[in-house]
Amino acid sequence: MREKFRRFMTGRYGVDDLGRFTLYLSLGLLILSFFIRYRILYILAVALLAICYLRMFSRNISRRYEENQKFLAWKTKVTGRFFTARKRHADKEHRYFRCPSCRQTVRVPRGKGKISISCPKCGAQFIKRT
């Protein structure tokens, strides 16, 4: 049976990050629909589950890859903000400032008093207290 499934999946896309996300989202909505009793949640969960399986069994690999790359870019944009904020909060030896002209983040040592900071990207100078 395992060999038959392996032959069936040859040339098909399979599971990726977007597929896992839609699968977990649909399962969460299914569980939520059992407790809340809104029919729309159940319909949405089943539709997401169908989309997940259609993507998984698709033979249009390039299109599915493109969709996954867009999802990963969006995911990085959303989760990257939380990751960098947590990392900055843990860094007790540096302060982070934004350049007023180009909005580039600049890291400077903490506790140096009032210093002139030059942006490495645009070269603008600004004065901040560390």
Salt bridges, closest charged atoms under 4 A:
GLU3 OE1 - ARG6 NH1 3.18
GLU3 OE2 - ARG7 NE 3.98
ASP16 OD1 - ARG55 NH1 3.05
ASP17 OD1 - ARG20 NH1 2.90
GLU66 OE2 - ARG63 NH1 3.49
GLU67 OE1 - ARG55 NE 2.90
GLU67 OE2 - ARG63 NE 3.91
GLU67 OE1 - ARG64 NE 2.98
ASP91 OD2 - HIS94 ND1 3.11
